[in-house]
Amino acid sequence: MPGLLRGVARTAVVAGTATAVSNRVSRRQQGRWAAQEGYQYQSAPQPAPAPQPAPAAAPAAAPADDMASKLDQLKQLGELKAQGVLTEAEFEEQKRRLLG
C-alpha cells in the first residue's frame, strides 16, 4: 500500500508541475502574440479560481525512491526543454527548485 500512495503522490506532483508550466507558457505566448499585433489582449473578467485542496501528506520515502523521483522529474523537465516548451532559464529554475 505505501508503494501505491507514493506513486499517487509522485503523479500528483508531476501533474501539478506540468500544469503550472503549461499555464505559464500559454500566458507568455499570449503576451507575445499581443505584442506582435500591437495591442494588449483583453479578455472578459474571469471568476476567481476555486481554491485547490492541499496535497495529502506523502509517507516518508526512502532516499533511493526520492532520488529516483527527482531523476524522473529532471528527465521530464529535460524533455520539455528539448521540445521548446521551457527556456533555458525556466529549465534551470525548475531544476534548482527540484534539487534545492
Steps between C-alpha positions, in 0.01 A plus 500: 500500500779753575635445147161585354472817707851601403416451134181703530685780680773500234240516224327792672826693526591438136151592380500819708839602367397428140181703543685797648760494222234466232301793638810718518597416142146579380500839675844585362400400147177699527704806601736452206211481254341811647829690475546395136156628407560831680223479755454359845274197514197561722283216606172494683542502877558150621350375825748433775625141481370264764758439773698185445492244781830452676686192376485204731812442702703228334660234715870541559677359198825312511798702369531277193133554410539875551804509271318293237205739517727802457677331211166431329394862546832625363455278194153644444633854533775416250242369256293818536813708437589290194147549362536876540233528769752620759771758447849444639428741788170326585668163487776615735245651741294180513817293541614725786163461674503126456854449625502786753 
